[in-house]
Amino acid sequence: MIGENRNINHQDMCAGNRATVALVTGASRGIGKAIAETFAKTGYDLILTCSNSIDTLDKYAGELTEKYGISCRAIEADMGNAEDVLRVFSEIERLDVLVNNAGISYVGLLSDMSIEEWQHIMSVNLDSCFYTSKCAIPLMLKEHAGRIINISSVWGNVGASMEVAYSASKGGMNAFTKALAKELAPSNIQVNAVACGVIDTAMNACFTEEDMADLTADIPADRIGKPEEVAQLVLQLAQAPTYMTGQIITIDGGWQ
């Protein structure tokens, strides 16, 4: 079982000799993969999920285990499916940090979007936060401590033409973050979100080189962000003072 006591020294959120446990969803590539390595490097035990790249994620989990001497398990699960989420949590005895990173995008006119496409984005990007948080909260309440960190987007703050569904799902995530933070603050469980700007991930593969050049020209930092930079911010939130909760932290090179 993930979360069993193990003799590992960790400076943050540890009681006695037990290791700190983090669940990272959508961890097979991009931001989720970078978060996994950043947490592993710091000594966290990990549960990693993906929806359709389990062989790749299994191999990566093995690499992290060997490289950093942590416990790391890969699980194939659609986090927008309640039954899959329940199955994942049936194998977790303790959880200190939940990182809701799983997400998908849709670029196109809202009038061209099918009902099924709308529902799919909402289930993966927003419903998943409800399912995972609902399962994680009882585990965190037992310890009277925990962190829930949601990976959002600047489009959740300001909206984007041609990405209405994605913007709506991330805007919902932001509101979810602020409301849940207020609900859980008396229980010493912090809930925050990271609103990402343009990050160098496969999600941007739909854009042409010209599109990306135009985007970069609009960013004051004059470059797109790296997944490792987002991961570092997520780790900082996992270790931030407990008085910090209900915040949507933007990382976008000064863009929005």
Backbone as a ProteinNet text record, in pm:
[ID]
protein_1_A
[PRIMARY]
MIGENRNINHQDMCAGNRATVALVTGASRGIGKAIAETFAKTGYDLILTCSNSIDTLDKYAGELTEKYGISCRAIEADMGNAEDVLRVFSEIERLDVLVNNAGISYVGLLSDMSIEEWQHIMSVNLDSCFYTSKCAIPLMLKEHAGRIINISSVWGNVGASMEVAYSASKGGMNAFTKALAKELAPSNIQVNAVACGVIDTAMNACFTEEDMADLTADIPADRIGKPEEVAQLVLQLAQAPTYMTGQIITIDGGWQ
[TERTIARY]
82.4	0	86.8	47.8	113.8	75.6	175.3	147.3	182.3	236.9	280.5	404.8	424.4	539	669.3	767.1	894.4	999.7	1118.4	1222.4	1290.4	1230.9	1286.7	1290.5	1394.8	1406	1353.4	1255.9	1199.6	1170.7	1207.6	1202.5	1062.7	972.8	843.6	729.9	637.9	514.2	537.7	647	675.1	647.4	592.3	572.6	659.5	757.6	848.7	931.1	930.8	1011.8	930.5	803.9	723.4	751.4	743.2	766.4	640.4	660.2	548.3	499.4	367.9	309.9	234.1	261.1	192.2	131.8	12.3	-53.7	-50.3	4.3	10.6	-66.3	-172	-250.2	-195.3	-215.7	-165.6	-15.5	54.3	198.9	287.7	232.9	315	394.8	362.6	433.3	415.7	488.2	469.7	484.5	391.7	396.4	387.1	298.9	283.2	409.6	476.1	601.9	708.8	716.7	814.5	784.5	657.6	618.9	661.7	639.7	676.8	825.5	908.5	1054	1095.3	1037.1	1070.8	1035.3	920.9	879.7	966	997.3	1081	1218.6	1273.1	1404.5	1407.3	1289.6	1279.6	1249.7	1221	1201.3	1058.9	966.4	827.1	808.3	726.6	672.8	562.9	547.5	456.6	358	235.9	139.5	115.7	139.1	126.3	16.9	-65.4	-169	-157.1	-210.6	-224.9	-344.1	-397.6	-517.6	-487.5	-377.3	-352.4	-205.5	-115.1	28.5	93.3	27.2	72.7	210.8	244	377.1	486.1	463.6	558.7	569.4	453.8	454.2	512.6	486.9	545.2	698	749.8	895.2	950	880.1	923.5	920.6	816.9	807.9	925.7	963.8	1078.9	1207.7	1221.2	1340.1	1348.6	1235.7	1233.8	1266.3	1213	1240.7	1389.2	1448.2	1590.7	1679.9	1644.4	1729.1	1724.9	1604	1588.5	1559	1545.8	1523.8	1390.3	1290.2	1155.9	1064.5	943.7	841.3	758.4	742.4	668.4	586.5	458.4	370.4	290.7	280.5	203.3	70.3	-37.9	-170.9	-241.1	-296.5	-374	-515.8	-560	-693.5	-736.3	-863.4	-924.6	-976.8	-911.9	-949.3	-1081.9	-1136.4	-1270.2	-1378.1	-1337.7	-1431.1	-1431.5	-1546.2	-1554.8	-1511.1	-1546.1	-1509.3	-1358	-1293.6	-1147.8	-1080.9	-1132.5	-1075	-1092.9	-1208.3	-1231.5	-1135	-1107.2	-1012.6	-871.9	-830.8	-699	-688.5	-789.8	-783.8	-802.8	-854.3	-867.9	-731.4	-626.1	-491.3	-405.7	-467.4	-392.9	-435.7	-340.4	-369.7	-351.1	-258.8	-231.9	-191.6	-231	-197.6	-172.3	-57.7	-22.2	-46.6	-22	-34.9	-109.1	-209.3	-281	-255.4	-202	-179.7	-272.2	-373.4	-467.7	-413.5	-340.9	-276.6	-342	-411.3	-471	-559.3	-538	-618.5	-605.3	-708.1	-708.6	-759.2	-733.8	-777	-859.5	-925.5	-997.9	-982.2	-932.9	-916.8	-1011.3	-1103.1	-1200.6	-1321	-1407.7	-1527.5	-1622.4	-1684.7	-1780.5	-1895.5	-1935.2	-2046.7	-2013.4	-1882.9	-1841.2	-1816.9	-1825.1	-1792.9	-1913.4	-1889.5	-1999.4	-2029	-2145.2	-2182.2	-2086.4	-2050.7	-1960.3	-1822.3	-1773.2	-1643.6	-1647.9	-1758.6	-1775.6	-1773.7	-1852.2	-1861.5	-1728.9	-1652.4	-1524.3	-1424.9	-1418.3	-1328	-1368.4	-1497.7	-1543.5	-1514.8	-1528.2	-1505.1	-1358.2	-1270.1	-1126.4	-1068.5	-1108	-1046.9	-1109.6	-1240.2	-1308.1	-1370.1	-1445.3	-1505.6	-1399	-1283.2	-1174.4	-1131.8	-1133.5	-1095.9	-1193.7	-1320.4	-1421.1	-1398	-1380.1	-1363.7	-1240.4	-1127.2	-1004	-1007.1	-1057.7	-1063.7	-1157.8	-1270.1	-1365.7	-1301.3	-1216.6	-1148.6	-1029.4	-961.4	-840.2	-871	-979.1	-1008.6	-1016.5	-1086.8	-1089.9	-952.1	-862.4	-726.6	-649.9	-670.8	-602.6	-661.3	-789.6	-853.4	-798.7	-764.8	-709.5	-578.7	-502.5	-373.3	-385	-503.2	-526	-422.5	-393.9	-297.6	-309.2	-277.5	-277	-272.1	-234.8	-227.5	-298.2	-384.5	-445.8	-402.2	-337.1	-284.1	-341.3	-410.9	-476.2	-399.1	-374.4	-302	-402.7	-407.9	-505	-436.3	-497.4	-446.1	-482.9	-403.3	-438.4	-573.9	-612.1	-742.9	-856.7	-829.7	-929.8	-952.7	-854.4	-866.6	-932.2	-893.6	-936.4	-1014.2	-1013.8	-1083.7	-1005.2	-1031.7	-962.4	-1059.7	-1058.6	-1134.9	-1086.8	-1178.1	-1149.3	-1115.2	-1117.2	-1093.1	-1194.2	-1320.2	-1424.6	-1441.6	-1448.2	-1468.9	-1350.5	-1229.9	-1109.4	-1107.6	-1138	-1140.6	-1244.5	-1362.2	-1468.6	-1428.9	-1363.3	-1322.4	-1217.8	-1125.5	-1021.5	-1075.2	-1171.2	-1237.1	-1313.6	-1377.3	-1445.5	-1347.7	-1230.9	-1127.6	-1081.8	-1067.5	-1025.6	-1128.7	-1256	-1361.8	-1368.7	-1352.2	-1348.4	-1235.9	-1120.6	-1004.1	-1031.8	-1084.8	-1109.9	-1216.2	-1322.8	-1430.6	-1387.4	-1318.2	-1275.3	-1171.9	-1087.9	-988	-1056.5	-1164.8	-1238.5	-1301.7	-1350.2	-1415.1	-1317	-1193.4	-1096.4	-995.9	-993.2	-896.4	-903.7	-1022.7	-1026.9	-964.8	-952.1	-895.1	-746.9	-685.9	-543.2	-509.4	-601.7	-577.1	-579.3	-467.5	-455.7	-488.6	-559.5	-598.2	-556.5	-469.8	-422.9	-418.4	-404.4	-394.8	-282.3	-228.2	-125.1	-185.3	-194.7	-249.3	-132.6	-118.7	-4.2	-32	73.1	68	109.2	181.3	225.1	345.8	327.5	432.4	468.7	593.7	643.6	600.7	479	425.6	358.3	323.1	258.4	121.9	61.7	-70	-65.6	53.5	66.8	104.5	104.4	143.8	47.3	-74.1	-172.9	-142.1	-50.5	-16.8	104	102.9	213.7	332.3	448.1	566.6	539.9	464.8	431.3	342.1	244.4	156.7	237.9	330.2	410.2	504.1	554.7	641.3	562.7	438.2	353	321	293.2	265.9	386.7	502.3	625.5	653	623.6	646.8	559.7	446.7	356	393.3	485.8	521.9	640.8	625.8	735.8	866	859.7	982	1049	981.4	1034.2	1066.5	989.8	1005.7	883.5	865.2	760.2	818.1	730.7	777.1	815.4	890.2	932.9	849.8	818.2	744.8	814.2	947.3	1023.6	1000.7	973.1	946	811.7	712.7	582.8	598.5	675.4	696.1	759.5	855.6	920.6	821.1	731.6	629.1	532.3	496.5	407.2	471.3	598.8	669.5	671	692.9	691.4	555	448.2	314.7	293.6	350.7	337.7	409.7	505.3	585.4	567.6	469	446.1	387.7	394.3	329.4	181.4	131.1	-6.8	-109.8	-66.6	-158.6	-189.8	-113.3	-134.3	-232.7	-352.9	-454.9	-556.5	-622.9	-723.4	-666.2	-540.5	-474.2	-462	-475.4	-451.3	-322.3	-212.9	-81.9	-53.3	-28.1	-3	146	180.6	318.6	312.8	343.9	324.5	423.7	535	634.3	585.6	481.7	428.7	328.3	279	194.7	56.5	-14.8	-153.5	-167.5
-120.1	0	126.6	225.7	354.9	422.4	482.6	557.7	483.9	362.7	291.4	358.6	346.7	410.1	353.2	442.6	403.4	497.3	448.2	527.7	618.8	737.6	837	970.9	1045	1175.3	1282	1358.9	1465.4	1584	1703.9	1820.1	1879.9	1848.2	1915.7	1817.4	1848.3	1775	1631.4	1603.1	1466.8	1449.7	1338.9	1304.9	1184.7	1202.8	1093.1	1061.7	933.2	890.3	864.8	900.2	866.5	961.1	908.1	988.8	1066.6	1176	1257.3	1200.7	1189.7	1125.1	1227.1	1226.3	1315.8	1236.5	1274.9	1220.3	1327.1	1292.4	1384.1	1321.7	1387.1	1333.5	1386.7	1309.6	1350	1365.2	1263.5	1276.4	1213.7	1170.4	1100.2	1193.5	1322.9	1416.5	1559.5	1650.2	1791.9	1835.5	1918.1	1975.4	1867.5	1770.7	1664.8	1583.6	1554	1478.2	1557.8	1688	1773.3	1784.5	1793.4	1799.1	1671.4	1557.6	1429.6	1425.1	1466	1460.6	1559.8	1678.8	1779.4	1730.9	1667.4	1614.2	1494.1	1408.3	1291.3	1334.4	1435.5	1488.7	1539.9	1585.5	1641.3	1533.4	1410.4	1300.2	1253	1303.8	1261.1	1120.8	1040.2	920.3	964.1	892.7	940.3	834.9	881.4	806.8	891.2	834.5	906.9	843.3	924.6	869.4	922.6	844.5	886.8	813.4	863.8	801.9	699.9	715.6	622.5	603	630.5	611.6	534.3	427.8	360	296.5	244.7	185.5	290.6	406.7	517.7	562.6	575	622.5	518.5	391.6	283.5	290.1	308	316.8	437.8	549.9	672.8	657.4	592	568.6	485.6	385.6	303.6	384.4	475.2	560.4	651.8	708.8	797.4	719.9	598.8	515.6	485.1	447.2	411.3	532.3	643.6	762.3	831.3	834.6	914.5	832	700.1	615.5	635.5	670.9	692.8	578.4	576.5	484.5	558.1	498.4	564.7	461.9	484.5	390.4	460.7	397.9	450.5	376.2	450.1	391.5	449.4	362.8	409	439.5	563.8	602.8	729.9	734.2	855.3	934.4	1044.4	1118.3	1191.1	1193.5	1247.4	1143.2	1022.6	911.7	878.3	892.8	875.9	737	633.7	497.5	477.5	535.9	526.2	594.5	710.5	783.4	704.4	646.2	563.8	445.8	388.4	276.2	321	437.7	490.8	509.9	570	601.3	478.1	370.6	247.9	191.2	236	187	288.3	396.1	500.3	503.2	484.8	487.4	625.5	702.5	835.2	925.4	1053.5	1147.5	1285	1342	1474.1	1584.2	1552.9	1652.8	1592.9	1664.4	1626.9	1734.7	1695.2	1788.6	1749.4	1830.9	1806.8	1870.8	1790.7	1840.1	1788.2	1676.2	1617.5	1720.7	1734.7	1831.3	1813.4	1858	1854.5	1988.4	2015.6	2142.6	2118.5	2223.8	2222.2	2361	2365.5	2493.8	2494.4	2588.4	2597.2	2679	2710.4	2787	2707.8	2775.3	2708.1	2649.1	2718.5	2671.5	2542.5	2512.7	2389.3	2275.2	2303.3	2203.6	2114.2	1984.3	1891.8	1888.3	1842.1	1828	1732.1	1624.2	1524.9	1585.4	1670.7	1735.8	1830.1	1904.6	1993.4	1912.8	1807.7	1726.9	1660.4	1621.1	1555.7	1652.2	1775	1874	1903.7	1918.7	1949.7	1835.1	1712.6	1598.6	1584.2	1597.3	1580.5	1699	1821.4	1940.6	1983.9	1964.3	2018.5	1912	1819.5	1713.4	1635.7	1617.2	1542.4	1606.4	1737.9	1807.6	1774.6	1765.1	1726	1582.9	1491.3	1350.2	1328.5	1385.3	1361.8	1430.8	1551.9	1624.8	1555.5	1508.5	1438.4	1316.1	1246.8	1128.3	1164.4	1274.2	1311.1	1374.4	1448	1523.6	1435	1321	1237.4	1190.4	1161.1	1119.5	1233.4	1354.2	1470.4	1511.1	1494.1	1527.3	1440.9	1316.6	1227.8	1281.7	1352.7	1408.5	1554.5	1612.6	1755.9	1838.8	1795.5	1866.3	1813.3	1899.7	1855.4	1973.5	1944.9	2047.8	1996.4	2078.9	2050.6	2162.5	2124.5	2222.7	2191.7	2287.5	2269.5	2343.4	2275.1	2336.4	2399.1	2530.7	2607.9	2676.8	2781.8	2853.1	3000.3	3084.6	3226.2	3245.6	3149.9	3162.6	3143.1	3081.5	3073.6	3206.9	3296.3	3431	3528.6	3520.1	3623.8	3570	3439.3	3382.2	3396.1	3303.7	3307.2	3274.2	3355.7	3325.3	3191.9	3113.3	2982.6	2876.2	2913.4	2816.9	2839.2	2850.7	2883.7	2773.2	2648.1	2537	2523.5	2531.7	2523.8	2637.4	2758.5	2873.9	2854.7	2804.7	2783.4	2679.1	2572.9	2467.7	2518.8	2601.8	2655.1	2767.7	2844.1	2943.2	2875.6	2763.8	2685.2	2629.5	2586.2	2535.4	2644.1	2766.8	2876.5	2904.6	2907.4	2929.8	2813.9	2693.2	2572.8	2585.2	2631.1	2645.6	2743.4	2859.5	2962	2918.1	2854.9	2811.8	2698.3	2599	2484.9	2527.8	2624.7	2674.8	2730	2802	2857.1	2746.3	2644.6	2532.7	2452.1	2437.5	2349.4	2421.4	2552.9	2627.4	2593.4	2577.3	2542	2405.7	2321.6	2187.9	2182.3	2298.9	2307.7	2236.9	2244.5	2192.7	2312.2	2332	2448.2	2410.6	2499.1	2477.1	2598.5	2577	2685.1	2636.5	2729.9	2693.7	2771	2711.6	2775.6	2800.5	2928	2964.4	2981.5	2885.3	2883.8	2967.9	3033.9	3099.1	3000.5	3045.4	2956	2877	2746	2656.6	2558.9	2523.2	2436.4	2291.4	2258.5	2123.4	2079.1	1950.5	1894.1	1955.5	2017.3	2078.3	2191.4	2247.3	2356.7	2308.7	2177.7	2122.8	2161	2203	2239.2	2374.1	2450.1	2581.2	2572.4	2654.8	2657.8	2734	2720.9	2795.6	2945.6	2988.5	3131.6	3175.1	3090.6	3120.7	3134.1	3039.2	3040.8	3162.1	3200.9	3319	3444.2	3452.5	3567.5	3571.3	3452.7	3445.6	3492	3441.2	3475.4	3625.2	3685.9	3829.6	3911.5	3855.5	3926	3909.3	3818.9	3789.5	3877	3958.9	4046.8	3972.9	3850.7	3773.7	3726.5	3743.7	3711.6	3563.2	3477.7	3333.6	3265.2	3138.7	3061	2991.8	2951.9	2892.9	2746.7	2699.9	2560.4	2483.5	2357.2	2276.1	2272.2	2271.5	2266	2389.7	2503.3	2626.1	2616.5	2560.1	2538.6	2440.2	2335.1	2233.1	2292.7	2382.4	2445.6	2528.2	2597.7	2676.5	2585.7	2474.4	2379.6	2325.4	2292.9	2246.3	2354.6	2479.1	2588.7	2601.8	2581.9	2586.2	2470.1	2355.3	2239.3	2260.8	2352.5	2377.3	2518.9	2590.5	2729.2	2736.2	2852.6	2868.2	2828.7	2768.1	2718.3	2831.4	2954.6	3067.8	3106.4	3050.6	3079.7	2980	3024.2	2935.8	3018.6	2953.6	3021.3	3112.8	3090.5	3180.1	3118.4	3202.8	3163.8	3233.9	3158.9	3216.2	3205	3318.3	3319.8	3310.1	3222.5	3211.3	3219.5	3338.9	3361.1	3458.7	3486.8	3577.1	3719.8	3756.8	3892.8	3916.9	3805.7	3813.2	3872	3816.2	3856.9	3940.4
0	0	0	-83.2	-78.6	51.4	114.1	236.2	362.2	352.5	470.9	527.2	658.9	722.3	667.2	645.3	589.3	646.1	668.2	732.1	631.1	608.1	516.6	589	574	637.6	544	587.3	505.2	593.8	547.8	634.5	647.5	554.4	554.7	574.8	666	686.7	729.7	793.6	835.6	984.1	1019	1159.6	1187.8	1276.6	1303.6	1180.5	1142.3	1028.9	902	902.1	785.5	669.2	549.2	429.9	394.3	325.9	278.5	145.4	129.8	12.4	-72.7	-202.4	-295	-409.7	-449.9	-567.6	-675.6	-792.2	-906	-1021.6	-1066.7	-1177.8	-1310	-1416.4	-1547.6	-1549.1	-1498.7	-1473.2	-1579.5	-1691.3	-1790.5	-1880.5	-1880.4	-1967.6	-1915.8	-1978.3	-1953.7	-1809.7	-1765.3	-1631	-1524.3	-1542.2	-1442	-1424.5	-1534.1	-1527.9	-1453.6	-1481.3	-1413.8	-1265.2	-1229.8	-1088.8	-1017.8	-1082.3	-1022.6	-990	-1084.4	-1058.9	-950.2	-952.9	-852.4	-712.4	-697.9	-567.6	-528.1	-625.1	-596.5	-548.4	-612	-577.6	-433.3	-385.8	-251.1	-147.1	-192.1	-99.3	-80	-160.3	-149.5	-206.4	-142.2	-205.3	-299.8	-412.8	-515.9	-562.7	-593.4	-672.7	-796.7	-914.1	-1039.8	-1124	-1188.3	-1274.7	-1416.7	-1509.4	-1648.3	-1705.7	-1816.3	-1872.8	-1981.1	-2053.4	-2163.9	-2199	-2105.4	-2132.4	-2019	-1974.3	-1852.5	-1868.5	-1986.4	-2005.1	-1987	-2045.3	-2032	-1886.8	-1819.7	-1681.2	-1587.2	-1614.2	-1533.1	-1537.7	-1657.2	-1674.1	-1599.6	-1610.5	-1544.2	-1392.4	-1341.2	-1196.5	-1148.5	-1227.6	-1192.3	-1190.6	-1286.5	-1292.8	-1171.1	-1131.3	-1014.5	-886.9	-876.8	-759.8	-747.9	-860.1	-859.8	-836.7	-896.9	-890.8	-755	-693.6	-571.7	-446.3	-460.7	-345	-276.3	-355.6	-301.6	-344	-290.9	-338.7	-443.3	-561.3	-668.7	-744.8	-754.7	-822.8	-931.8	-1047.8	-1160.2	-1169.6	-1190.7	-1201.6	-1324.2	-1406.9	-1521.7	-1475.9	-1497	-1452.9	-1524.7	-1560.3	-1614.2	-1494.9	-1460.8	-1341.3	-1355.8	-1476	-1496	-1479.5	-1441.1	-1418.6	-1269.7	-1206.9	-1061.4	-1016.8	-1091.6	-1053.1	-1058.3	-1158.3	-1166.9	-1048.1	-1010.7	-897.8	-768	-749.3	-630.2	-626.3	-743	-750	-710.6	-759	-722.9	-571.9	-512.5	-369.5	-281.7	-338.2	-259.2	-221.7	-290.7	-264.8	-188.7	-142	-71.1	75.2	165.2	308.1	368.3	312.2	364.8	249.6	257.8	151.4	212	179.4	229	126	-1.2	-107.4	-226.6	-273.6	-395.2	-499.1	-615.2	-726	-840.8	-863.5	-972.3	-1099.9	-1176.7	-1297.6	-1425.8	-1420.6	-1541.5	-1612.2	-1742	-1815.1	-1965.5	-2037.8	-2183.6	-2235.2	-2362.3	-2420.1	-2546.8	-2591.8	-2718.9	-2778.8	-2902.2	-2971.6	-3090.6	-3091.5	-3199.1	-3155.5	-3249.9	-3220.5	-3131.3	-3037	-2950	-3031.6	-3137.9	-3220.4	-3294.8	-3309.4	-3376.2	-3279.1	-3151.5	-3049.6	-3023.5	-3012.7	-2984.8	-2834.8	-2799.9	-2658.8	-2590	-2660.5	-2602.8	-2575.2	-2664.8	-2643.9	-2524.9	-2512.8	-2396	-2266	-2263.8	-2141.5	-2106.6	-2209.1	-2185.4	-2119.6	-2171.8	-2112.2	-1968.8	-1944.4	-1809	-1712.4	-1759.2	-1669.9	-1634.9	-1734.5	-1709.2	-1632.6	-1669.8	-1611.5	-1480.1	-1464.1	-1346.3	-1256.2	-1315.3	-1233	-1157.3	-1221.4	-1157.7	-1026.3	-1019.4	-894.5	-782.5	-816.5	-717	-671.5	-767.3	-731.7	-643.8	-685.1	-609.6	-473.8	-469.5	-342.6	-244.6	-293.6	-208	-143.6	-220.3	-167.3	-78.6	-112.3	-38.7	96.5	106.2	228.3	352.5	349.4	471.1	515.4	419.4	453.5	519.8	471.7	527.6	662.2	677.9	805.4	918.5	887.2	990.2	1045.4	960.3	1000.9	1043.1	1023.9	1048	970.5	848.2	763.3	621.4	525	386	291.2	167.6	63.3	-62	-117.7	-247.3	-340.9	-450.6	-545.3	-683.4	-740.2	-869.1	-978.2	-1089.1	-1200.6	-1295.9	-1293.5	-1370.3	-1487.1	-1537.5	-1654.4	-1644.7	-1710.6	-1716.7	-1784.4	-1871.5	-1937.1	-1838.5	-1725.6	-1620.8	-1552.7	-1565.8	-1509.2	-1605.4	-1733.8	-1829	-1948.7	-1971	-2085.6	-2214.4	-2307.2	-2436.8	-2548.8	-2652.4	-2772.7	-2830.2	-2882	-2941.2	-2835.9	-2708.7	-2601.5	-2488.7	-2526.9	-2429.8	-2326.1	-2372.6	-2279.1	-2184	-2237.7	-2154.6	-2052.5	-2099.4	-2009.3	-1900.4	-1937.8	-1839.9	-1736.4	-1781.6	-1687.8	-1590	-1637.6	-1549.8	-1461.6	-1513	-1428.3	-1315.5	-1349	-1246.2	-1145.2	-1192.6	-1102.4	-1005.7	-1056.3	-969.6	-860.2	-898.7	-800.1	-701.1	-752.1	-667.4	-564.8	-609.9	-522.5	-409.3	-442.7	-341.5	-241.1	-291.6	-202.7	-111.6	-167.9	-87.8	16	-19.7	75.6	200.4	182.2	296.7	379.7	311.4	379.7	463.5	412.2	477.2	566.1	562.5	643.1	792.3	851	993.2	1023.9	921.5	939.6	903.2	880.9	847.7	716.5	620.8	486.2	391.6	319.4	231.8	87.6	18.9	-120.2	-201.7	-298.5	-385.5	-530	-622	-764.6	-829.9	-935.9	-1017.5	-1155.3	-1193.5	-1324.1	-1422.1	-1511.6	-1603.9	-1728.6	-1773.5	-1903.2	-2010.4	-2110.8	-2218.3	-2169.3	-2158.4	-2109.9	-2222.4	-2229.7	-2336.9	-2312.6	-2354.4	-2339.1	-2468.4	-2471.5	-2591.1	-2616.7	-2514.2	-2532	-2634.7	-2654.8	-2751.3	-2891.1	-2911.2	-3041.1	-3153.3	-3115.7	-3217.2	-3282.4	-3221	-3274.5	-3369.3	-3471.8	-3566.9	-3506.3	-3570.7	-3525.8	-3529.1	-3629.3	-3641.5	-3525.8	-3492.2	-3378.6	-3250.1	-3228.8	-3106.8	-3104.7	-3220.4	-3228.1	-3192.2	-3240.7	-3208.3	-3058.9	-3002.8	-2858.7	-2777.8	-2815.7	-2744	-2749.3	-2863.8	-2879.2	-2784.4	-2743.1	-2651.9	-2505.1	-2476.4	-2337.8	-2296.9	-2193.3	-2151.4	-2124.4	-2074.2	-2048.1	-2176.4	-2290.7	-2423.5	-2440.9	-2375.6	-2393.5	-2334.5	-2370.6	-2307.1	-2183.6	-2093.8	-1968.7	-1982.1	-1884.3	-1881	-1777.9	-1805.8	-1707.8	-1571.7	-1574	-1448.8	-1362.8	-1426.6	-1350.9	-1279.3	-1347.9	-1284	-1168.4	-1191.8	-1088.3	-963.2	-982.5	-868.3	-787.7	-856.9	-788.2	-711.9	-771.6	-705.2	-577.6	-584.5	-465.3	-357.5	-398.1	-301.3	-234.2	-310.5	-251.3	-154.7	-187.4	-99.1	33.2	34.7	154.1	208.8	155.7	196.7	337.8	401.6	532.2	524.1	628.6	626.3	620.1	647	639.6	494.9	402.5	260.1	201.9	174	117	39.1	-56.5	-137.2	-243.6	-282.7	-376.6	-515.9	-617	-755.9	-797.7	-804	-832.4	-981.9	-1045.3	-1189.7	-1219.9	-1314.7	-1363.9	-1515.7	-1568.2	-1711.7	-1774.4	-1705.3	-1762.3	-1777.2	-1699.5	-1706	-1817.2	-1874.5	-1995.5	-1969.1	-1870.4	-1846.3	-1718.4
[MASK]
++++++++++++++++++++++++++++++++++++++++++++++++++++++++++++++++++++++++++++++++++++++++++++++++++++++++++++++++++++++++++++++++++++++++++++++++++++++++++++++++++++++++++++++++++++++++++++++++++++++++++++++++++++++++++++++++++++++++++++++++++++++++++++++++

